[in-house]
Amino acid sequence: MTVTSEKEKQLARQGRLVALVIAGTLVLWIASLFIGRAIGLDPRFAFLFDMAALAALFWALVVGLQIWRKRR
């Protein structure tokens, strides 16, 4: 295989990872909010879940931008 083909495969793998992180984060975030409300968790835990989701989405944004820059 050529170097370009390997590079494209690596970028595709990173893209799939970013997509999974985004989808998983949103599903877990929404589930945690519903479950937290249902069992009566303190609102500060909801804030903690929000911050964790924002951190994961920020990571996905940074990696997505790196992928975009490598493909240019």
N, C-alpha and C positions, 0 to 999 in steps of 0.2 A: 504494500500500500504506500501511497505517497504521503509526504508530510502534510500536504493540504487536506487530504482525506482524513488523516488522523486528527488534525486540528478541528475540522468540521464536526467530527464525531464527538470530540471533547466539548465543543461549544454546544452541541445538541444535548449532550448529557447535562451540562450546566443549566441549559434552558429548561429541561424537564425538571430538574431539581428546584429551580426557582418557581416553576408552576406548581409543583407539589407543596412547596412551603407556603405559597400564597393561599392555595385552596385549603390546605390543612389548618393554617392559622385562622382563616375566616370561619371554618366549621367549628374548630375548638373554641374560638372566641365567643361565637354566638351560643354554642352549647353551654359554655361556662356561665354566661350571663343568665340564661334561662334556668339552669340548675341552681345557681347562686340565689336567684330570686325565689325559686320554689322552696328551697330549704332555709331561707332567711339568713343568708350570710351577711356579715357586716359590709357596708358599702366600700370600705377601704380595700376589701378583697376584689371587688369589681374594678377598682382603680388599678390594682396590681395586675389583673388579667388584661386590662386595657394597655398598660405599659408593656407587658410582655408581647402582646399582639403588635403594638407599634414597633417594638424592637425587631421582631421577625419581619415585618413588612418593610422596615427601613433596610434590613439586610438584603432582602429580595430586590429592593430598588437599586441598591449599590451594585449587586452582582449582575442584575439585568443591564445596568448602564455599562458595566465592564464588558459584558458579552456584546452589546451594541457597538462599543468602541473597537473591539477586536475584529468585528465583521466589516468595519468600514475600510 
